[in-house]
Amino acid sequence: MTQTVILRGPCQRQFAKQMIDAAPQDGVVRISEAARNNDQNARMWAMLSDVSRAKPEGRRHTPEVWKALFMHALGHETRFEMGLSGEPFPIGFRSSRLTVRQMADLITFIAEYGDRHGVRWTEPERADA
Protein backbone atom coordinates (compact mmCIF):
# COMPACT_ATOMS: atom_id res chain seq x y z
CA MET A 1 0.00 0.00 0.00
CA THR A 2 1.22 3.48 -0.85
CA GLN A 3 0.08 6.47 1.17
CA THR A 4 0.85 10.14 0.58
CA VAL A 5 0.59 12.59 3.46
CA ILE A 6 1.03 16.34 2.98
CA LEU A 7 2.56 17.71 6.16
CA ARG A 8 0.44 20.84 6.56
CA GLY A 9 0.05 20.78 10.31
CA PRO A 10 0.38 18.80 13.55
CA CYS A 11 -2.42 16.34 12.71
CA GLN A 12 -0.81 15.27 9.44
CA ARG A 13 2.60 14.98 11.12
CA GLN A 14 1.13 12.78 13.85
CA PHE A 15 -0.60 10.59 11.27
CA ALA A 16 2.69 10.21 9.34
CA LYS A 17 4.46 9.15 12.55
CA GLN A 18 1.74 6.56 13.21
CA MET A 19 2.13 5.23 9.69
CA ILE A 20 5.88 4.83 10.23
CA ASP A 21 5.28 2.92 13.47
CA ALA A 22 2.83 0.60 11.66
CA ALA A 23 4.97 0.19 8.53
CA PRO A 24 6.06 -3.32 7.53
CA GLN A 25 9.64 -4.50 7.86
CA ASP A 26 11.75 -3.05 5.02
CA GLY A 27 9.12 -0.40 4.30
CA VAL A 28 10.34 2.72 2.53
CA VAL A 29 9.66 6.30 3.61
CA ARG A 30 10.28 9.21 1.28
CA ILE A 31 9.91 12.82 2.38
CA SER A 32 10.29 15.59 -0.18
CA GLU A 33 9.25 19.13 -0.88
CA ALA A 34 6.04 19.53 -2.82
CA ALA A 35 6.40 19.55 -6.60
CA ARG A 36 5.58 22.68 -8.54
CA ASN A 37 1.88 23.30 -9.05
CA ASN A 38 -0.23 23.85 -12.17
CA ASP A 39 -0.60 27.60 -11.56
CA GLN A 40 3.17 27.98 -11.41
CA ASN A 41 3.55 25.92 -14.57
CA ALA A 42 0.99 28.01 -16.47
CA ARG A 43 2.61 31.25 -15.28
CA MET A 44 6.08 30.03 -16.31
CA TRP A 45 4.93 29.15 -19.85
CA ALA A 46 3.11 32.48 -20.23
CA MET A 47 6.28 34.30 -19.16
CA LEU A 48 8.50 32.22 -21.45
CA SER A 49 6.18 33.04 -24.37
CA ASP A 50 6.37 36.74 -23.49
CA VAL A 51 10.17 36.62 -23.42
CA SER A 52 10.22 34.71 -26.71
CA ARG A 53 8.00 37.32 -28.41
CA ALA A 54 10.09 40.20 -27.00
CA LYS A 55 13.33 38.86 -28.54
CA PRO A 56 15.53 40.55 -25.91
CA GLU A 57 18.98 41.54 -27.19
CA GLY A 58 17.89 40.21 -30.60
CA ARG A 59 17.81 36.64 -29.27
CA ARG A 60 15.21 34.58 -31.09
CA HIS A 61 14.37 31.41 -29.21
CA THR A 62 11.31 29.27 -28.69
CA PRO A 63 9.78 29.24 -25.20
CA GLU A 64 11.24 25.74 -24.75
CA VAL A 65 14.78 26.97 -25.44
CA TRP A 66 14.27 29.97 -23.15
CA LYS A 67 13.21 27.56 -20.41
CA ALA A 68 16.42 25.58 -20.84
CA LEU A 69 18.49 28.77 -20.82
CA PHE A 70 16.87 30.05 -17.62
CA MET A 71 17.12 26.67 -15.88
CA HIS A 72 20.77 26.42 -16.88
CA ALA A 73 21.43 29.94 -15.55
CA LEU A 74 19.96 28.88 -12.19
CA GLY A 75 22.22 25.82 -12.05
CA HIS A 76 19.68 23.15 -12.98
CA GLU A 77 21.05 20.33 -15.06
CA THR A 78 20.65 20.99 -18.76
CA ARG A 79 22.52 19.74 -21.79
CA PHE A 80 22.56 20.77 -25.40
CA GLU A 81 23.00 18.21 -28.17
CA MET A 82 23.70 18.75 -31.84
CA GLY A 83 20.60 18.16 -33.94
CA LEU A 84 20.48 16.37 -37.27
CA SER A 85 20.52 19.76 -39.01
CA GLY A 86 23.66 20.81 -37.12
CA GLU A 87 21.78 23.12 -34.76
CA PRO A 88 22.13 22.62 -30.99
CA PHE A 89 18.99 21.83 -29.02
CA PRO A 90 18.36 21.49 -25.28
CA ILE A 91 17.76 18.16 -23.52
CA GLY A 92 17.84 16.83 -19.99
CA PHE A 93 15.73 19.45 -18.24
CA ARG A 94 12.36 18.87 -16.64
CA SER A 95 10.59 21.67 -14.85
CA SER A 96 8.01 19.12 -13.71
CA ARG A 97 10.65 17.83 -11.28
CA LEU A 98 11.12 21.21 -9.64
CA THR A 99 9.79 21.85 -6.16
CA VAL A 100 7.40 24.71 -5.44
CA ARG A 101 10.32 26.74 -4.11
CA GLN A 102 12.56 25.98 -7.10
CA MET A 103 9.75 26.88 -9.49
CA ALA A 104 9.15 30.15 -7.63
CA ASP A 105 12.88 30.92 -7.97
CA LEU A 106 12.72 30.17 -11.71
CA ILE A 107 9.66 32.42 -12.18
CA THR A 108 11.37 35.21 -10.20
CA PHE A 109 14.52 34.86 -12.32
CA ILE A 110 12.52 35.00 -15.56
CA ALA A 111 10.64 38.07 -14.28
CA GLU A 112 13.86 39.88 -13.32
CA TYR A 113 15.44 39.10 -16.69
CA GLY A 114 12.33 40.21 -18.56
CA ASP A 115 12.00 43.40 -16.53
CA ARG A 116 15.64 44.30 -17.28
CA HIS A 117 15.02 43.74 -21.00
CA GLY A 118 11.67 45.52 -21.35
CA VAL A 119 9.46 42.44 -21.78
CA ARG A 120 5.74 43.27 -21.72
CA TRP A 121 4.06 40.70 -19.55
CA THR A 122 0.67 39.36 -20.62
CA GLU A 123 0.09 37.59 -17.30
CA PRO A 124 -0.88 39.86 -14.36
CA GLU A 125 1.50 39.82 -11.40
CA ARG A 126 0.48 37.49 -8.59
CA ALA A 127 1.90 37.23 -5.11
CA ASP A 128 1.74 33.40 -4.95
CA ALA A 129 4.49 32.66 -7.51
C-alpha positions as CSV (number, residue, x, y, z in Angstrom):
1,M,0.0,0.0,0.0
2,T,1.2,3.5,-0.9
3,Q,0.1,6.5,1.2
4,T,0.8,10.1,0.6
5,V,0.6,12.6,3.5
6,I,1.0,16.3,3.0
7,L,2.6,17.7,6.2
8,R,0.4,20.8,6.6
9,G,0.0,20.8,10.3
10,P,0.4,18.8,13.6
11,C,-2.4,16.3,12.7
12,Q,-0.8,15.3,9.4
13,R,2.6,15.0,11.1
14,Q,1.1,12.8,13.8
15,F,-0.6,10.6,11.3
16,A,2.7,10.2,9.3
17,K,4.5,9.1,12.5
18,Q,1.7,6.6,13.2
19,M,2.1,5.2,9.7
20,I,5.9,4.8,10.2
21,D,5.3,2.9,13.5
22,A,2.8,0.6,11.7
23,A,5.0,0.2,8.5
24,P,6.1,-3.3,7.5
25,Q,9.6,-4.5,7.9
26,D,11.8,-3.0,5.0
27,G,9.1,-0.4,4.3
28,V,10.3,2.7,2.5
29,V,9.7,6.3,3.6
30,R,10.3,9.2,1.3
31,I,9.9,12.8,2.4
32,S,10.3,15.6,-0.2
33,E,9.3,19.1,-0.9
34,A,6.0,19.5,-2.8
35,A,6.4,19.6,-6.6
36,R,5.6,22.7,-8.5
37,N,1.9,23.3,-9.1
38,N,-0.2,23.8,-12.2
39,D,-0.6,27.6,-11.6
40,Q,3.2,28.0,-11.4
41,N,3.5,25.9,-14.6
42,A,1.0,28.0,-16.5
43,R,2.6,31.3,-15.3
44,M,6.1,30.0,-16.3
45,W,4.9,29.2,-19.9
46,A,3.1,32.5,-20.2
47,M,6.3,34.3,-19.2
48,L,8.5,32.2,-21.4
49,S,6.2,33.0,-24.4
50,D,6.4,36.7,-23.5
51,V,10.2,36.6,-23.4
52,S,10.2,34.7,-26.7
53,R,8.0,37.3,-28.4
54,A,10.1,40.2,-27.0
55,K,13.3,38.9,-28.5
56,P,15.5,40.6,-25.9
57,E,19.0,41.5,-27.2
58,G,17.9,40.2,-30.6
59,R,17.8,36.6,-29.3
60,R,15.2,34.6,-31.1
61,H,14.4,31.4,-29.2
62,T,11.3,29.3,-28.7
63,P,9.8,29.2,-25.2
64,E,11.2,25.7,-24.8
65,V,14.8,27.0,-25.4
66,W,14.3,30.0,-23.1
67,K,13.2,27.6,-20.4
68,A,16.4,25.6,-20.8
69,L,18.5,28.8,-20.8
70,F,16.9,30.0,-17.6
71,M,17.1,26.7,-15.9
72,H,20.8,26.4,-16.9
73,A,21.4,29.9,-15.6
74,L,20.0,28.9,-12.2
75,G,22.2,25.8,-12.0
76,H,19.7,23.2,-13.0
77,E,21.0,20.3,-15.1
78,T,20.7,21.0,-18.8
79,R,22.5,19.7,-21.8
80,F,22.6,20.8,-25.4
81,E,23.0,18.2,-28.2
82,M,23.7,18.8,-31.8
83,G,20.6,18.2,-33.9
84,L,20.5,16.4,-37.3
85,S,20.5,19.8,-39.0
86,G,23.7,20.8,-37.1
87,E,21.8,23.1,-34.8
88,P,22.1,22.6,-31.0
89,F,19.0,21.8,-29.0
90,P,18.4,21.5,-25.3
91,I,17.8,18.2,-23.5
92,G,17.8,16.8,-20.0
93,F,15.7,19.4,-18.2
94,R,12.4,18.9,-16.6
95,S,10.6,21.7,-14.9
96,S,8.0,19.1,-13.7
97,R,10.6,17.8,-11.3
98,L,11.1,21.2,-9.6
99,T,9.8,21.9,-6.2
100,V,7.4,24.7,-5.4
101,R,10.3,26.7,-4.1
102,Q,12.6,26.0,-7.1
103,M,9.7,26.9,-9.5
104,A,9.2,30.1,-7.6
105,D,12.9,30.9,-8.0
106,L,12.7,30.2,-11.7
107,I,9.7,32.4,-12.2
108,T,11.4,35.2,-10.2
109,F,14.5,34.9,-12.3
110,I,12.5,35.0,-15.6
111,A,10.6,38.1,-14.3
112,E,13.9,39.9,-13.3
113,Y,15.4,39.1,-16.7
114,G,12.3,40.2,-18.6
115,D,12.0,43.4,-16.5
116,R,15.6,44.3,-17.3
117,H,15.0,43.7,-21.0
118,G,11.7,45.5,-21.3
119,V,9.5,42.4,-21.8
120,R,5.7,43.3,-21.7
121,W,4.1,40.7,-19.5
122,T,0.7,39.4,-20.6
123,E,0.1,37.6,-17.3
124,P,-0.9,39.9,-14.4
125,E,1.5,39.8,-11.4
126,R,0.5,37.5,-8.6
127,A,1.9,37.2,-5.1
128,D,1.7,33.4,-4.9
129,A,4.5,32.7,-7.5
